[in-house]
Amino acid sequence: NIKLSDIAQKFSFSQEHIIRIFKKNYGITPHRYILESKIRLAMIMLKTTDMRIDEIAEKLNFSDSHHFSTQFKKLMGYKPSLYRSS
């Protein structure tokens, strides 16, 4: 659980400056990068483990399984359960 405020404080930059630098170099915000990384990990976990969706959501630090499923569907276009069964 890395917080942007902690990174900004560590390097003595504002959070806005960190976001600008990150977006300039990677084309997306740090939040989006972390979210996409979590979803990629979730995809692996859905295909390679028998963990329940709520367990995966908890392991990846989503607030709850509903939030996880909503974010997964936004990025992937379908629910995690459908991805797992495909």
N, C-alpha and C positions, 0 to 999 in steps of 0.2 A: 504494500500500500504506500506508494510514493506520492507525496503531495507536491503540487506545483509550487506552493508557497515555501516548502522546505528547500526545493531546488533553487528558487529565486533568492532566498535568504543565504544559502550556502555560497552562491556566486555573486552576491550583492547586486542583483538585477531586479527590476520589477517583474511581476508575473507577465505583464503585457509584453515586455521586451523578450522574455523567454519564449513566449508563444510566437512572436514575430520571427525570431531567429529560427526556431524549429520549423515553422511553416515555410520560410524562405528556403531552407535546406532540404526539407522532406515533402513539401507540397501539401501537408495536412497538419492539423493542430496536434499537440501532444495528447489531448483527450481522445481524438479520433484514432491516433496511432495505438494507444493503449486498448481502446475498445476493439479495434480490428485484430490486435494481437490476442486478446482474450477469446474472441470468436474463433480464430484459427485454432487455438488450443482446445476450445470446446468441440470443434469439429473432429479433432483427433480423438478426444475423450469419448465422444458419442459413438465413434466407429470402433474403438479399440477396448472399451471397458463396458461393464454392465452397470456402471453407476447410474443412479436415477438422475433425472434432469435437475431436480432441486439440489442434489448433492453436487453436481457439476457447477451449478450457479453459485452455491456457497463456496466451493473450493476456489472459484475464480473471482470471489469478492463482489458479486452482484448483490444488490440489496435484498432481492428475493427472486424466486423462480419466474414470476410473472415479468419482472423487469428484464431478466435474462432472455426470456422467450421473445419479448417485444423487440429487444435490440437485435437478437439473432435474426428475426424475421425481417426487420428493416434492412439489414445488411445482405442477407442471403436470399430473401424473397419467399421463404417458407419457414415453418416452425421447426424447432430442433427435433421434435418427435418424428416428423416427416423425413427429415434428413437422416436420422438414425435408421429408419425402416427402408430407406431407398437403397 
